[in-house]
């Protein structure tokens, strides 16, 4: 006759093989013979948890702990049950008890991280995941959990690294696949991201996170019907999925159903399960909806809350340091780019005009995306949409000059040719360039790098997008940007105005010290007379008129991925609702008006209207 230990081992084999029924029957027989058997109590409680009977699991595992309080795995599995019940404080306590007994219990360390993450304790959660991986570098769950946490913090590069490591060990790990899809989506690699989500849905057609992520991706690609259908499919089985609710509300807004969208998002915002990233997105979308319906007070409240959440999610102290450094870098550029220093530059080798890009700059939310899709609609123009080719050239220049900005003056012809090659290699990594097409590099904050660009491309021409300065600062505050050094300035109206002032002062300095051709295009003029301003723009860049530019919205929809916050607007016909929006927020803008007023006059907006642009 088999011993109790042998019988228990048989049950455990069935349990590990997934045969919960047979395992449960054996555990029950053991408990009939000995109702105080701690292992049988614990494992039968674990089965209760696995089949959704969590209260029964608490009772049985609790009894097992009473009989054997030094069994770390008992406490760890009790933590999992409490997590399933939404009792996060109790879960954290159980995991900590497990780790007091067995500090190297990887599953408890990783699961503690998950519980802390759900409580919003992100730094401590990250410590748990990294500690678990020090103990076991191949722990798939810890790799997936850390990757997912980094993803929530918009650290998509590092997140992808850990998620790919998890998938290298377990290629069919659904959560890692779904997380990798999200990371790829954040990096703009949308075909691969979509493939990841669809692989998850092949294995589990009702996987809520994959459905909601796919819906968000499709909406970002302006495939609205598919996005809405996918979001509603998710909500049919998971009504409290906040990301699916957000996507559905965006689709409702696009259809003009603003009140329905508001109701849906206000309900989603009250959910206890909404993630920090989605909660942030809901705030910004509600702000835009309230703005659209004329409720200025609620709009400002939601935008303020969205920016507060963004700072908290991305560790505000580090973001603030990067923001301040970005402003200091602009000041340094202003100190260096004097007329005398520019006159000391060594000569640059000539470059065929047909190979010199045109640079589209300005300031975020100045209409650069509308200009981008308009120009890209022309069969002889290709635009590079906010890709870091300029920054890669800047990084290479730092290597050549040993990070000494003044050493730019002494670049050799070979150095400049090398920097051009780096730039064009970067472009070719993002764009399949067609022979005979003019390249337009659109990078709004490239306005602070005009001096460097002209050092490498002395014949470069610039399209400068301008919009009413108050509208620009307000609109930047209303967007949920990724908070890098530049975009972190938009979390308050005051810091947005500060960046605008420093950027425009530097731009004026470039105009005074570096001769170059430029065409200023005012957003308001483009809206008022689209064809007239488009013709003037095409004449400036040297290509003939083509009626294709009038169908820019159709072109934007076909293009799919647009790497800016304006991806929705540029697929619509011309509208005027964003012109002079600032007048409805006059009271909130008063603290920044003294700083920005000089540019209101400089760009011809003193009476709230736009004067003509210029070409020089």
C-alpha positions as CSV (number, residue, x, y, z in Angstrom):
1,X,0.0,0.0,0.0
2,X,1.3,3.5,-0.9
3,X,2.4,5.8,1.9
4,X,0.8,9.2,2.4
5,X,3.9,10.8,1.0
6,X,3.8,8.6,-2.2
7,X,0.1,9.3,-2.6
8,X,0.8,13.1,-2.2
9,X,3.5,12.9,-4.8
10,X,1.1,11.2,-7.3
11,X,-1.4,14.0,-6.7
12,X,1.3,16.6,-7.3
13,X,2.2,15.0,-10.6
14,X,-1.4,15.2,-11.8
15,X,-1.6,18.8,-10.5
16,X,1.6,19.8,-12.4
17,X,0.2,18.1,-15.5
18,X,-2.9,20.3,-15.3
19,X,-5.3,17.5,-14.3
20,X,-6.9,19.4,-11.4
21,X,-9.8,17.0,-11.0
22,X,-7.7,13.9,-10.3
23,X,-5.2,15.8,-8.1
24,X,-8.1,17.3,-6.1
25,X,-9.7,13.9,-5.6
26,X,-6.4,12.5,-4.1
27,X,-5.9,15.6,-1.9
28,X,-9.5,15.1,-0.6
29,X,-8.8,11.4,0.2
30,X,-5.6,12.4,2.1
31,X,-7.6,15.0,4.1
32,X,-10.3,12.4,4.9
33,X,-7.6,10.3,6.5
34,X,-5.9,13.3,8.1
35,X,-7.8,16.6,8.1
36,X,-4.7,18.4,9.5
37,X,-2.3,17.5,6.7
38,X,-0.7,20.9,5.9
39,X,0.5,20.0,2.4
40,X,-2.8,18.5,1.3
41,X,-4.6,21.6,2.7
42,X,-2.3,24.0,1.0
43,X,-2.5,22.2,-2.4
44,X,-6.2,21.7,-2.3
45,X,-6.5,25.4,-1.5
46,X,-4.3,26.1,-4.5
47,X,-6.7,24.2,-6.7
48,X,-9.6,26.2,-5.3
49,X,-7.7,29.4,-6.2
50,X,-7.0,28.1,-9.7
51,X,-10.7,27.3,-10.4
52,X,-11.8,30.7,-9.0
53,X,-13.0,29.7,-5.6
54,X,-10.7,32.2,-3.8
55,X,-12.6,32.4,-0.5
56,X,-12.3,28.6,-0.1
57,X,-8.6,28.9,-1.0
58,X,-8.1,31.5,1.8
59,X,-9.7,29.1,4.3
60,X,-7.7,26.1,3.3
61,X,-4.3,27.8,2.8
62,X,-4.9,29.7,6.1
63,X,-5.3,26.4,7.9
64,X,-2.2,25.1,6.3
65,X,-0.2,28.1,7.5
66,X,-1.6,27.6,11.0
67,X,-0.2,24.1,11.0
68,X,3.2,25.0,9.3
69,X,3.8,28.8,9.6
70,X,7.4,28.4,8.4
71,X,6.5,27.1,4.9
72,X,7.4,30.1,2.7
73,X,5.5,28.8,-0.4
74,X,2.2,28.7,1.7
75,X,2.5,32.4,2.4
76,X,3.5,33.1,-1.2
77,X,0.4,31.3,-2.6
78,X,-1.8,33.0,0.0
79,X,-0.5,36.3,-1.5
80,X,-1.6,35.1,-5.0
81,X,-5.1,34.4,-3.6
82,X,-5.4,37.8,-1.9
83,X,-4.2,39.4,-5.2
84,X,-7.0,37.7,-7.0
85,X,-9.5,39.0,-4.4
86,X,-8.2,42.5,-4.9
87,X,-6.9,42.6,-1.3
88,X,-3.5,44.1,-2.2
89,X,-2.4,45.1,1.3
90,X,-3.0,41.5,2.5
91,X,-1.2,40.1,-0.6
92,X,1.9,42.3,0.1
93,X,1.9,41.1,3.7
94,X,1.8,37.5,2.7
95,X,4.6,37.9,0.1
96,X,6.8,39.7,2.7
97,X,6.2,36.9,5.2
98,X,7.3,34.3,2.6
99,X,10.4,36.3,1.9
100,X,11.3,36.6,5.5
101,X,11.3,32.8,5.7
102,X,13.0,32.3,2.3
103,X,14.6,35.5,0.9
104,X,15.5,33.8,-2.4
105,X,12.0,32.6,-3.3
106,X,11.9,34.1,-6.8
107,X,8.1,33.7,-7.4
108,X,7.3,35.5,-4.1
109,X,9.7,38.3,-5.0
110,X,8.3,38.7,-8.5
111,X,4.7,38.5,-7.3
112,X,5.4,41.0,-4.5
113,X,6.5,43.4,-7.3
114,X,3.2,42.9,-9.1
115,X,1.2,43.7,-6.0
116,X,3.3,46.8,-5.3
117,X,2.9,47.9,-8.9
118,X,-0.9,47.6,-8.5
119,X,-0.7,49.8,-5.4
120,X,1.3,52.4,-7.4
121,X,4.6,51.7,-5.7
122,X,6.5,51.5,-8.9
123,X,10.1,52.0,-7.7
124,X,9.8,49.3,-5.1
125,X,8.1,47.0,-7.6
126,X,11.0,47.5,-10.0
127,X,13.5,46.7,-7.2
128,X,11.6,43.4,-6.6
129,X,11.7,42.3,-10.2
130,X,15.4,43.1,-10.6
131,X,16.2,41.3,-7.4
132,X,14.2,38.3,-8.6
133,X,16.3,38.3,-11.8
134,X,19.5,38.5,-9.9
135,X,18.5,35.2,-8.2
136,X,17.2,33.6,-11.4
137,X,18.1,35.5,-14.6
138,X,15.9,33.1,-16.7
139,X,12.7,33.6,-14.6
140,X,10.2,34.2,-17.4
141,X,7.6,35.7,-15.1
142,X,10.1,38.2,-13.6
143,X,11.4,39.1,-17.1
144,X,7.8,39.7,-18.3
145,X,6.9,41.6,-15.1
146,X,9.9,43.9,-15.4
147,X,9.4,44.4,-19.1
148,X,5.7,45.3,-18.5
149,X,6.6,47.8,-15.7
150,X,9.2,49.5,-17.9
151,X,6.6,49.7,-20.6
152,X,4.2,51.5,-18.3
153,X,6.9,54.0,-17.7
154,X,7.4,54.6,-21.4
155,X,10.9,53.0,-21.3
156,X,10.1,51.0,-24.4
157,X,13.7,50.2,-25.4
158,X,14.6,48.5,-22.1
159,X,11.1,46.9,-21.9
160,X,11.6,45.3,-25.3
161,X,14.9,43.8,-24.1
162,X,13.4,42.0,-21.1
163,X,10.3,40.9,-23.0
164,X,12.4,39.4,-25.9
165,X,14.5,37.6,-23.3
166,X,11.3,36.1,-21.8
167,X,10.1,35.0,-25.3
168,X,13.5,33.5,-26.1
169,X,12.9,31.1,-23.2
170,X,9.1,30.7,-23.8
171,X,8.2,31.8,-27.3
172,X,4.5,31.3,-26.6
173,X,4.3,33.3,-23.4
174,X,1.1,35.3,-24.1
175,X,1.7,38.1,-21.7
176,X,5.2,38.7,-23.0
177,X,4.0,38.7,-26.6
178,X,1.3,41.2,-25.7
179,X,3.9,43.4,-23.9
180,X,6.3,43.2,-26.8
181,X,3.5,44.3,-29.1
182,X,3.0,47.3,-26.8
183,X,6.7,48.1,-26.7
184,X,7.0,47.9,-30.5
185,X,3.9,50.1,-30.8
186,X,5.6,52.7,-28.6
187,X,8.6,52.6,-30.9
188,X,6.5,53.1,-34.0
189,X,7.2,49.6,-35.3
190,X,3.5,49.0,-36.0
191,X,3.5,46.0,-38.4
192,X,5.4,43.9,-35.9
193,X,3.3,45.2,-33.0
194,X,0.1,44.2,-34.8
195,X,1.6,40.8,-35.6
196,X,2.3,40.2,-31.8
197,X,-1.3,41.1,-30.8
198,X,-2.8,38.9,-33.5
199,X,-0.5,36.0,-32.4
200,X,-1.9,36.4,-28.9
201,X,-5.5,36.4,-30.2
202,X,-4.9,33.3,-32.2
203,X,-4.0,31.5,-29.0
204,X,-6.8,33.2,-27.0
205,X,-9.4,35.0,-29.1
206,X,-10.9,36.7,-26.0
207,X,-7.6,38.0,-24.5
208,X,-8.8,41.4,-23.3
209,X,-5.4,43.1,-23.2
210,X,-4.5,42.0,-26.7
211,X,-7.9,43.1,-28.0
212,X,-7.6,46.6,-26.3
213,X,-4.0,47.0,-27.4
214,X,-4.9,46.1,-31.0
215,X,-7.8,48.5,-30.9
216,X,-5.5,51.3,-29.7
217,X,-3.0,50.5,-32.5
218,X,-5.7,50.5,-35.2
219,X,-7.1,53.8,-34.0
220,X,-3.6,55.2,-34.1
221,X,-3.3,54.0,-37.7
222,X,-6.6,55.8,-38.5
223,X,-8.3,52.4,-39.2
224,X,-11.4,53.6,-37.3
225,X,-14.0,51.0,-38.1
226,X,-11.6,48.2,-37.3
227,X,-10.5,50.0,-34.1
228,X,-14.1,50.5,-32.9
229,X,-15.1,46.9,-33.7
230,X,-12.1,45.5,-31.8
231,X,-12.7,47.8,-28.8
232,X,-16.4,46.8,-28.6
233,X,-15.4,43.1,-29.0
234,X,-13.2,43.5,-25.9
235,X,-15.9,45.4,-23.9
236,X,-18.4,42.7,-24.7
237,X,-16.4,40.2,-22.6
238,X,-14.5,42.6,-20.3
239,X,-16.8,45.6,-19.7
240,X,-14.3,47.3,-17.3
241,X,-11.4,47.3,-19.7
242,X,-10.4,51.0,-19.5
243,X,-8.1,51.0,-22.6
244,X,-10.9,49.6,-24.8
245,X,-13.2,52.2,-23.3
246,X,-10.7,54.9,-24.2
247,X,-10.4,53.7,-27.8
248,X,-14.1,53.4,-28.1
249,X,-14.5,57.0,-26.8
250,X,-11.9,58.3,-29.3
251,X,-13.9,56.7,-32.1
252,X,-17.1,58.3,-30.7
253,X,-15.4,61.6,-30.7
254,X,-14.4,61.2,-34.3
255,X,-18.0,60.5,-35.1
256,X,-19.1,63.7,-33.3
257,X,-20.7,61.8,-30.4
258,X,-19.0,63.9,-27.8
259,X,-21.5,63.5,-24.9
260,X,-21.4,59.7,-25.3
261,X,-17.7,59.7,-25.3
262,X,-17.6,61.8,-22.1
263,X,-20.0,59.5,-20.3
264,X,-18.0,56.5,-21.2
265,X,-14.7,58.0,-20.1
266,X,-16.0,59.4,-16.9
267,X,-17.2,55.9,-16.0
268,X,-13.8,54.4,-17.0
269,X,-11.9,57.0,-14.9
270,X,-13.7,55.7,-11.8
271,X,-12.6,52.1,-12.3
272,X,-10.3,50.8,-9.6
273,X,-8.4,48.7,-12.1
274,X,-7.4,51.4,-14.6
275,X,-3.6,51.5,-15.1
276,X,-1.6,54.7,-14.6
277,X,-0.9,55.0,-18.3
278,X,-4.5,54.6,-19.4
279,X,-5.7,56.8,-16.5
280,X,-3.4,59.5,-17.9
281,X,-4.8,59.0,-21.4
282,X,-8.3,59.2,-20.2
283,X,-7.6,62.6,-18.5
284,X,-6.2,64.1,-21.7
285,X,-9.0,62.7,-23.9
286,X,-11.6,64.0,-21.5
287,X,-9.9,67.4,-21.5
288,X,-10.1,67.5,-25.3
289,X,-13.7,66.5,-25.2
290,X,-14.6,69.1,-22.7
291,X,-12.7,71.7,-24.8
292,X,-14.6,70.6,-27.9
293,X,-17.9,71.0,-26.0
294,X,-16.9,74.4,-24.6
295,X,-16.5,73.4,-21.0
296,X,-13.3,75.3,-20.4
297,X,-13.2,74.8,-16.6
298,X,-13.5,71.0,-16.8
299,X,-11.0,70.9,-19.7
300,X,-8.3,72.7,-17.7
301,X,-8.9,70.4,-14.7
302,X,-8.5,67.3,-16.8
303,X,-5.4,68.5,-18.6
304,X,-3.8,69.5,-15.3
305,X,-4.6,66.1,-13.8
306,X,-3.2,64.4,-16.9
307,X,0.1,66.2,-16.7
308,X,0.3,65.5,-13.0
309,X,-0.2,61.8,-13.6
310,X,2.4,61.9,-16.4
311,X,5.0,63.4,-14.1
312,X,4.2,60.8,-11.3
313,X,4.3,57.9,-13.7
314,X,7.7,58.9,-15.2
315,X,9.4,59.9,-11.9
316,X,9.0,63.6,-11.8
317,X,12.4,64.4,-10.3
318,X,14.4,62.9,-13.2
319,X,12.0,64.5,-15.7
320,X,12.6,67.9,-14.1
321,X,16.3,67.5,-14.3
322,X,16.1,66.6,-18.0
323,X,13.8,69.6,-18.6
324,X,16.2,72.0,-17.0
325,X,19.2,70.6,-18.9
326,X,17.3,71.0,-22.2
327,X,16.7,74.7,-21.4
328,X,20.4,75.1,-20.4
329,X,21.5,73.5,-23.7
330,X,19.4,76.2,-25.6
331,X,21.2,78.9,-23.6
332,X,24.6,77.4,-24.4
333,X,23.7,77.5,-28.1
334,X,22.8,81.1,-27.8
335,X,26.1,81.9,-26.1
336,X,28.1,80.2,-28.9
337,X,26.4,81.2,-32.1
338,X,27.7,84.7,-32.4
339,X,28.3,86.5,-35.8
340,X,32.1,86.5,-35.1
341,X,32.2,82.8,-34.3
342,X,30.2,81.9,-37.4
343,X,32.6,83.9,-39.6
344,X,35.4,81.8,-38.2
345,X,34.0,78.5,-39.6
346,X,36.2,76.5,-42.0
347,X,34.6,76.0,-45.4
348,X,32.2,73.2,-46.1
349,X,32.3,71.0,-49.2
350,X,29.6,71.7,-51.8
351,X,26.6,69.5,-52.0
352,X,24.3,69.2,-55.1
353,X,21.2,71.2,-54.4
354,X,19.1,68.2,-55.4
355,X,20.5,66.3,-52.4
356,X,20.2,69.0,-49.8
357,X,17.1,68.4,-47.6
358,X,14.5,71.1,-46.8
359,X,14.0,71.3,-43.1
360,X,10.5,71.8,-41.7
361,X,10.8,73.4,-38.2
362,X,8.8,75.6,-35.9
363,X,7.5,74.5,-32.5
364,X,5.2,71.6,-31.5
365,X,1.5,72.3,-32.3
366,X,2.3,75.0,-34.8
367,X,0.8,73.1,-37.8
368,X,3.9,71.2,-38.8
369,X,2.0,67.9,-39.2
370,X,-0.6,69.5,-41.6
371,X,2.4,70.9,-43.6
372,X,4.0,67.5,-43.5
373,X,1.1,65.6,-44.9
374,X,0.4,68.3,-47.5
375,X,4.0,68.2,-48.8
376,X,4.1,64.4,-48.7
377,X,1.0,64.3,-50.8
378,X,3.0,65.7,-53.7
379,X,4.4,62.9,-55.9
380,X,7.8,64.6,-56.0
381,X,8.2,65.2,-52.3
382,X,8.9,62.8,-49.4
383,X,8.7,63.9,-45.8
384,X,10.6,62.4,-42.9
385,X,8.0,62.5,-40.1
386,X,9.7,63.4,-36.7
387,X,12.5,60.8,-36.9
388,X,15.8,61.5,-35.1
389,X,18.1,61.8,-38.1
390,X,19.2,65.3,-37.0
391,X,19.8,64.1,-33.5
392,X,21.9,61.2,-34.8
393,X,24.0,63.6,-36.8
394,X,24.3,65.8,-33.6
395,X,25.5,62.8,-31.6
396,X,28.1,62.0,-34.3
397,X,29.3,65.6,-34.2
398,X,29.7,65.3,-30.4
399,X,32.0,62.3,-31.0
400,X,34.1,64.2,-33.6
401,X,34.4,67.4,-31.5
402,X,34.9,65.7,-28.1
403,X,31.6,67.3,-27.0
404,X,33.1,70.8,-27.5
405,X,30.5,72.9,-29.3
406,X,33.0,75.6,-30.3
407,X,35.0,72.9,-32.1
408,X,32.3,72.8,-34.8
409,X,34.1,75.8,-36.3
410,X,37.1,73.7,-37.2
411,X,35.4,70.7,-38.8
412,X,37.3,69.5,-41.8
413,X,35.7,68.8,-45.2
414,X,36.1,65.1,-44.4
415,X,34.3,65.6,-41.1
416,X,31.4,67.3,-42.7
417,X,31.1,64.6,-45.4
418,X,31.1,62.0,-42.6
419,X,28.3,63.9,-40.8
420,X,26.2,64.1,-43.9
421,X,26.7,60.4,-44.5
422,X,25.5,59.7,-40.9
423,X,22.4,61.8,-41.5
424,X,21.5,60.2,-44.7
425,X,22.0,56.7,-43.3
426,X,19.7,57.6,-40.5
427,X,17.1,58.9,-43.1
428,X,17.4,55.7,-45.1
429,X,16.7,53.7,-41.9
430,X,13.3,55.3,-41.7
431,X,12.4,56.1,-45.3
432,X,12.6,54.3,-48.6
433,X,13.6,57.3,-50.7
434,X,12.5,57.6,-54.3
435,X,14.9,58.9,-56.9
436,X,14.2,62.4,-58.0
437,X,12.1,63.3,-54.9
438,X,12.8,66.2,-52.6
439,X,13.4,65.2,-49.0
440,X,11.7,67.4,-46.4
441,X,12.8,66.6,-42.8
442,X,10.0,67.6,-40.4
443,X,11.2,68.1,-36.9
444,X,9.5,71.0,-35.0
445,X,12.1,71.3,-32.3
446,X,14.7,71.2,-35.0
447,X,14.4,75.0,-34.8
448,X,17.0,75.0,-32.0
449,X,19.4,73.0,-34.2
450,X,19.2,75.3,-37.3
451,X,22.8,76.5,-36.6
452,X,24.2,73.0,-36.6
453,X,22.2,72.1,-39.7
454,X,23.6,75.1,-41.6
455,X,27.1,74.1,-40.5
456,X,26.7,70.7,-42.3
457,X,24.2,71.8,-45.0
458,X,25.1,75.4,-45.8
459,X,22.5,75.6,-48.7
460,X,19.7,74.2,-46.6
461,X,16.3,75.9,-46.9
462,X,13.8,76.0,-44.0
463,X,10.0,76.0,-43.8
464,X,9.1,77.7,-40.5
465,X,5.7,76.9,-39.1
466,X,4.1,79.7,-37.0
467,X,0.9,79.8,-35.0
468,X,-0.4,82.3,-32.5
469,X,2.0,81.9,-29.6
470,X,-0.7,81.7,-27.0
471,X,-2.5,78.9,-28.9
472,X,0.9,77.1,-29.3
473,X,1.6,77.1,-25.6
474,X,-2.0,76.1,-24.7
475,X,-2.1,73.3,-27.2
476,X,1.3,71.9,-26.0
477,X,-0.1,71.8,-22.5
478,X,-3.2,69.9,-23.7
479,X,-1.1,67.0,-25.2
480,X,0.0,63.8,-23.6
481,X,3.5,63.8,-24.9
482,X,6.3,61.4,-23.9
483,X,8.2,63.4,-21.3
484,X,11.7,63.6,-22.7
485,X,13.8,66.7,-22.1
486,X,11.9,68.9,-24.5
487,X,8.3,67.6,-24.0
488,X,8.6,67.7,-20.2
489,X,8.3,71.5,-20.5
490,X,4.7,71.2,-21.5
491,X,3.4,69.8,-18.2
492,X,2.5,73.4,-17.1
493,X,1.6,76.5,-19.1
494,X,4.5,78.4,-17.4
495,X,7.2,75.9,-18.5
496,X,5.7,75.7,-22.0
497,X,6.0,79.5,-22.3
498,X,9.5,79.4,-21.0
499,X,10.6,76.9,-23.7
500,X,8.8,78.8,-26.4
501,X,10.6,82.0,-25.3
502,X,14.0,80.5,-25.3
503,X,13.5,78.6,-28.6
504,X,12.2,81.7,-30.4
505,X,15.0,83.9,-29.1
506,X,17.5,81.4,-30.4
507,X,15.7,81.3,-33.7
508,X,15.9,85.1,-34.0
509,X,19.6,84.8,-33.3
510,X,20.1,82.3,-36.1
511,X,18.2,84.6,-38.5
512,X,20.5,87.4,-37.6
513,X,23.8,85.5,-37.7
514,X,23.3,82.8,-40.4
515,X,22.0,83.8,-43.8
516,X,19.6,81.2,-45.3
517,X,16.5,80.8,-47.3
518,X,13.3,80.4,-45.3
519,X,9.5,80.4,-45.9
520,X,7.3,81.2,-42.9
521,X,3.9,79.6,-43.1
522,X,1.2,80.7,-40.6
523,X,-1.2,78.0,-39.5
524,X,-4.1,80.5,-39.5
525,X,-3.4,81.6,-43.0
526,X,-3.1,78.0,-44.2
527,X,-6.5,77.2,-42.7
528,X,-8.1,80.4,-44.3
529,X,-6.6,79.9,-47.8
530,X,-5.2,76.4,-48.0
531,X,-4.6,76.3,-51.8
532,X,-3.0,79.8,-52.0
533,X,-0.5,79.0,-49.2
534,X,0.2,75.6,-50.5
535,X,1.1,77.0,-53.9
536,X,3.4,79.6,-52.3
537,X,5.0,76.8,-50.3
538,X,5.6,74.5,-53.3
539,X,7.0,77.5,-55.3
540,X,9.5,78.0,-52.4
541,X,10.7,74.4,-52.4
542,X,10.9,74.4,-56.2
543,X,8.4,71.9,-57.3
544,X,5.4,72.4,-59.6
545,X,1.8,72.5,-58.5
546,X,0.0,69.2,-58.3
547,X,-3.7,68.8,-57.3
548,X,-2.7,65.8,-55.2
549,X,-1.9,68.2,-52.3
550,X,-5.5,69.2,-52.1
551,X,-6.3,65.6,-51.1
552,X,-3.9,65.6,-48.2
553,X,-6.5,64.1,-45.7
554,X,-7.0,61.1,-47.9
555,X,-3.2,60.7,-48.2
556,X,-2.9,60.9,-44.4
557,X,-5.4,58.1,-44.0
558,X,-3.6,55.9,-46.5
559,X,-0.2,56.7,-44.9
560,X,-1.4,55.2,-41.7
561,X,1.2,55.9,-39.0
562,X,1.7,59.6,-38.3
563,X,4.2,60.1,-35.5
564,X,2.6,63.1,-33.8
565,X,-0.3,64.0,-31.6
566,X,-2.1,65.4,-34.7
567,X,-2.6,62.0,-36.3
568,X,-6.4,62.4,-35.9
569,X,-6.8,66.0,-37.1
570,X,-4.8,65.7,-40.3
571,X,-7.2,63.0,-41.6
572,X,-10.1,65.5,-41.3
573,X,-11.1,68.3,-43.8
574,X,-9.8,71.8,-43.0
575,X,-11.4,73.1,-39.8
576,X,-11.0,76.4,-37.9
577,X,-12.0,75.4,-34.4
578,X,-8.3,75.5,-33.2
579,X,-7.7,79.0,-34.4
580,X,-7.7,81.6,-31.5
581,X,-8.7,78.9,-29.0
582,X,-6.6,80.8,-26.5
583,X,-9.3,83.5,-26.2
584,X,-11.5,81.0,-24.2
585,X,-8.6,80.4,-21.8
586,X,-7.6,84.1,-21.5
587,X,-7.7,84.1,-17.7
588,X,-5.5,81.0,-17.3
589,X,-3.0,82.3,-19.9
590,X,-2.5,85.7,-18.2
591,X,0.5,84.6,-16.1
592,X,2.5,83.8,-19.3
593,X,1.4,86.7,-21.5
594,X,4.2,89.1,-20.5
595,X,6.8,86.5,-21.5
596,X,5.1,85.6,-24.8
597,X,3.7,89.0,-25.9
598,X,6.9,90.0,-27.8
599,X,6.3,87.1,-30.2
600,X,2.6,87.9,-30.6
601,X,3.7,91.2,-32.1
602,X,6.7,89.8,-33.9
603,X,4.6,87.3,-35.8
604,X,1.8,89.8,-36.5
605,X,-0.9,88.6,-34.1
606,X,-1.4,91.7,-32.0
607,X,-5.1,91.9,-32.9
608,X,-5.6,88.2,-32.6
609,X,-5.3,87.8,-36.4
610,X,-2.5,86.4,-38.6
611,X,-0.7,88.6,-41.0
612,X,1.0,87.2,-44.2
613,X,3.9,84.9,-44.0
614,X,7.3,85.6,-45.5
615,X,9.8,84.0,-47.8
616,X,13.4,85.2,-47.6
